[in-house]
């Protein structure tokens, strides 16, 4: 048995679950497919394990430059002891993509959590290019009762205000506490030296940053000296 607070992981298979080559268990039509977020589909959809995947096509014909990011969905088709099989990702599998001026360069890095009432919360990065060419990344929120329905999303825009017309916030991971305060961990340490933390409102639609708190800081001379980001939503292991 592992000590309290620790977990173990093992590799289920030696081939990708999603790729463009014959070795992958599922095929993607997109040149770039990465940064997936795991969720379980609604009961009406069979309560299947699914991925919301950041995908990018080339910016135009004949180009090798990635275009704006969108999100496509792929669900498990077979769940075995030694492998997982997912649905292919054709171009028509996109369920969420750029639709506002603040998202002109893409919607990236999905992180999904679930509100106690069953609403799915998706934290994502909306990317815009400023007139001076700088990328503006805004941690944004959208909700849905069914992430597999492209028409079912409601956007709430950026969670935090710009400072002097600029912002670079991303990678939001929500710790849902059904009986107490829920916390959003976010950031890419581009403006700060570590990950910031914000408290969630009761409806999970607005967030208040806890000043002077960095959950994980960059460390000079270490492997995380340049960048730290929040990963998947954290799991609460104890009260």
C-alpha angles and dihedrals in degrees: 000000000000123000115263113283095024131107136189130220133194133192112254098196141006097227130069118266088219130025148120096252131079093254094069120093090226132028127231124202091206122091089221123041118160148114096063125190120209124225140156113241121238118276090254088061093050099267090264127167109253141177127222102207130197106233134183133187125199114283092242141345113298093016129117092196114112116244127214118312125250134173124249128186130228125175133198116270097178129020111196134167092253105027146024122219121202135190118267118259109233121176089264093062094083110121100172132027146147114310107147133060089252089059098047092119096042152286108261147178105019119208116184130200133163128239116223090253091059098260114141115231117204119193111195141160117254110202125204131172114229121221089259090056096254118138115241113203118193123187102229139182135224129172135204141168088216119028090192091064110084091199094050100075124109115198122213097179128220116358095211132041125252119255111222089340094307137098137164110183125140148137102065116192116185125208105202114207108186093196102036146009118337119212133211115209112198149147141085097234089246093123099019134037095248149351119321126216129215132183119236125235116237091263092045091233100109133039135202118209116231103230121231093011122121112176097196119014132202113257120217113236093012132105089263096048094114106034143012123178136179113257126200120337108289122248121231107230098179141006 
